[in-house]
């Protein structure tokens, strides 16, 4: 595949969209974590919220990786089936 296929407008839009949405989600998780640490005393609820937050952040990261990989795979598949592979 040629360099413009990797950096085409559709690929860059998808990467930017996923990055912005994941960054916003991670920022909100960080804000919630701060509020939980400051606002709640040590208790079972606080432990549960922190464990849930860590789990959801891991899932969010995996979703981000999946979407980026899926977008790139679509482009690779499209270019391989159309025989437009360029080695340079």
Backbone bond lengths (Angstrom), bond angles and torsions (degrees), N, CA, C in turn:
res aa  C-N    CA-C-N  psi(-1)  N-CA   C-N-CA  omega(-1)  CA-C   N-CA-C  phi
1 X - - - 1.454 - - 1.514 108.67 -
2 X 1.297 115.21 145.18 1.458 119.58 179.30 1.529 110.26 -82.15
3 X 1.302 114.79 163.12 1.463 120.79 -178.29 1.530 112.52 -58.36
4 X 1.334 120.30 -42.46 1.474 119.34 178.20 1.530 113.80 -61.35
5 X 1.352 117.56 -27.14 1.467 118.33 176.96 1.524 111.33 -65.71
6 X 1.322 116.43 -35.65 1.464 120.01 179.71 1.517 111.74 -76.70
7 X 1.315 116.05 -31.82 1.465 119.70 -175.97 1.525 111.71 -110.15
8 X 1.317 117.09 25.90 1.457 120.97 178.54 1.518 111.37 -64.95
9 X 1.301 115.21 164.00 1.467 119.59 -175.45 1.533 112.20 -62.92
10 X 1.331 117.85 -37.47 1.470 119.77 179.94 1.525 111.19 -66.28
11 X 1.327 117.10 -42.13 1.470 120.03 178.84 1.517 110.88 -65.72
12 X 1.312 116.91 -44.19 1.464 119.62 -179.91 1.525 111.42 -65.64
13 X 1.333 117.52 -37.21 1.465 120.59 176.42 1.525 110.78 -62.80
14 X 1.329 116.48 -43.89 1.470 120.33 -179.16 1.525 110.55 -64.36
15 X 1.326 116.52 -44.94 1.467 120.05 179.44 1.524 110.50 -63.15
16 X 1.319 116.97 -44.46 1.467 120.43 179.89 1.524 111.01 -63.61
17 X 1.327 117.46 -42.81 1.471 121.25 -179.80 1.530 110.73 -62.22
18 X 1.315 116.64 -47.83 1.465 119.95 -179.40 1.524 111.20 -65.37
19 X 1.323 116.42 -39.82 1.463 120.12 -179.44 1.523 111.34 -65.59
20 X 1.319 117.56 -44.48 1.467 120.94 -179.62 1.524 110.83 -64.73
21 X 1.331 117.18 -44.70 1.464 119.77 -179.02 1.525 111.69 -66.44
22 X 1.315 117.09 -40.90 1.473 119.45 179.01 1.527 111.10 -69.30
23 X 1.326 117.24 -36.96 1.462 120.41 177.40 1.528 110.20 -64.18
24 X 1.314 117.12 -41.45 1.468 120.33 177.64 1.523 111.01 -64.12
25 X 1.325 117.01 -41.64 1.462 120.11 179.20 1.525 111.01 -65.56
26 X 1.316 116.96 -43.59 1.465 120.38 179.66 1.526 110.49 -64.31
27 X 1.332 116.60 -40.67 1.470 119.86 177.71 1.532 111.35 -61.85
28 X 1.322 116.65 -41.51 1.465 118.59 179.14 1.525 110.95 -67.30
29 X 1.335 117.62 -36.39 1.461 120.33 175.76 1.526 111.04 -63.87
30 X 1.337 116.70 -39.61 1.465 119.75 178.45 1.532 110.55 -64.33
31 X 1.321 116.79 -40.71 1.467 121.21 179.35 1.525 110.59 -64.87
32 X 1.331 116.54 -43.59 1.467 120.10 177.95 1.521 110.66 -63.72
33 X 1.335 117.26 -40.86 1.470 120.61 178.69 1.524 110.72 -61.28
34 X 1.320 116.78 -41.28 1.469 120.45 177.99 1.520 110.72 -62.36
35 X 1.328 116.15 -45.19 1.468 119.76 -179.85 1.526 111.62 -64.48
36 X 1.332 117.22 -37.41 1.467 120.22 179.17 1.524 110.05 -67.43
37 X 1.348 116.82 -44.50 1.470 119.43 -179.17 1.520 112.03 -63.73
38 X 1.319 117.07 -39.18 1.463 120.97 -177.30 1.525 111.43 -82.31
39 X 1.329 117.35 -38.94 1.453 120.60 -170.56 1.515 116.65 -88.08
40 X 1.329 117.90 -23.61 1.459 119.36 -176.64 1.524 110.37 -109.83
41 X 1.292 114.61 142.20 1.465 119.38 174.87 1.536 108.25 -79.15
42 X 1.335 117.37 162.66 1.469 119.07 178.88 1.529 110.79 -58.81
43 X 1.308 115.78 118.03 1.467 120.79 -178.28 1.520 109.13 -157.95
44 X 1.304 114.78 178.11 1.454 120.37 178.24 1.525 110.76 -66.80
45 X 1.327 117.79 -37.58 1.464 121.60 178.88 1.520 110.80 -62.05
46 X 1.329 116.84 -43.95 1.457 120.97 179.70 1.530 110.29 -63.13
47 X 1.321 117.27 -43.41 1.468 120.85 178.48 1.524 111.21 -62.84
48 X 1.333 116.48 -41.13 1.458 120.71 179.38 1.525 111.24 -64.57
49 X 1.319 117.48 -44.48 1.468 121.18 -179.53 1.517 110.43 -63.76
50 X 1.331 118.01 -42.41 1.462 120.35 179.85 1.530 111.55 -66.54
51 X 1.325 118.17 -39.99 1.466 121.06 177.68 1.527 110.86 -65.81
52 X 1.323 116.74 -41.97 1.457 121.25 177.74 1.528 110.85 -62.65
53 X 1.302 115.82 -40.76 1.460 120.20 179.69 1.533 111.06 -63.31
54 X 1.314 117.58 -44.31 1.463 120.52 179.05 1.524 110.80 -62.89
55 X 1.310 117.43 -41.70 1.460 121.53 178.26 1.528 110.74 -62.72
56 X 1.317 117.00 -46.29 1.465 120.37 -178.52 1.521 112.02 -66.40
57 X 1.325 118.01 -34.93 1.459 119.68 175.71 1.521 111.09 -64.85
58 X 1.308 118.11 -39.52 1.460 121.23 177.60 1.532 110.37 -64.58
59 X 1.326 116.85 -42.80 1.460 120.83 178.01 1.520 110.49 -64.20
60 X 1.310 117.16 -41.97 1.460 121.52 178.87 1.518 111.05 -60.70
61 X 1.326 116.88 -41.99 1.462 120.28 177.72 1.530 110.78 -63.54
62 X 1.323 117.26 -42.79 1.465 119.99 179.10 1.531 111.91 -64.74
63 X 1.314 117.35 -37.92 1.467 120.71 176.79 1.524 109.95 -64.02
64 X 1.316 117.07 -42.09 1.458 121.61 178.26 1.527 110.20 -59.92
65 X 1.328 116.83 -48.49 1.468 120.99 -179.84 1.527 110.34 -62.49
66 X 1.330 117.25 -41.45 1.459 121.08 179.17 1.522 111.26 -61.24
67 X 1.329 117.83 -46.44 1.463 120.57 -177.88 1.524 111.68 -65.39
68 X 1.312 117.23 -42.37 1.464 119.56 178.10 1.527 109.64 -63.52
69 X 1.324 117.04 -45.47 1.461 120.46 178.67 1.521 112.18 -62.29
70 X 1.321 116.80 -40.59 1.461 120.95 179.66 1.520 111.05 -64.50
71 X 1.332 117.78 -43.30 1.464 120.57 178.39 1.523 111.08 -62.89
72 X 1.332 116.41 -41.82 1.460 119.34 179.19 1.533 110.55 -68.68
73 X 1.336 117.60 -38.75 1.456 120.89 179.61 1.530 111.16 -62.92
74 X 1.338 117.97 -39.10 1.463 120.69 177.79 1.521 110.70 -59.69
75 X 1.329 116.39 -42.17 1.459 119.95 -179.72 1.521 111.36 -68.39
76 X 1.321 116.95 -41.35 1.467 119.82 178.77 1.526 109.44 -63.38
77 X 1.316 116.81 -46.07 1.465 121.18 -178.67 1.527 110.94 -62.66
78 X 1.315 116.45 -42.16 1.470 120.57 179.92 1.513 110.56 -62.95
79 X 1.327 117.40 -42.65 1.458 120.37 -177.19 1.526 112.47 -76.40
80 X 1.319 118.35 -32.39 1.456 120.35 178.71 1.523 110.23 -70.43
81 X 1.326 117.50 -43.59 1.464 120.03 179.70 1.513 112.90 -69.76
82 X 1.314 117.64 -23.45 1.464 119.46 178.33 1.530 110.89 -92.51
83 X 1.335 117.60 2.26 1.473 123.72 177.25 1.516 112.16 59.21
84 X 1.311 117.73 40.30 1.455 121.47 178.41 1.515 111.99 -109.62
85 X 1.319 116.94 35.51 1.461 120.37 -179.95 1.523 107.89 -77.58
86 X 1.302 115.89 130.64 1.458 121.46 178.91 1.517 107.45 -121.34
87 X 1.312 116.57 121.72 1.465 121.64 177.49 1.509 108.73 -99.18
88 X 1.302 116.67 114.69 1.464 119.13 176.22 1.487 110.25 -156.07
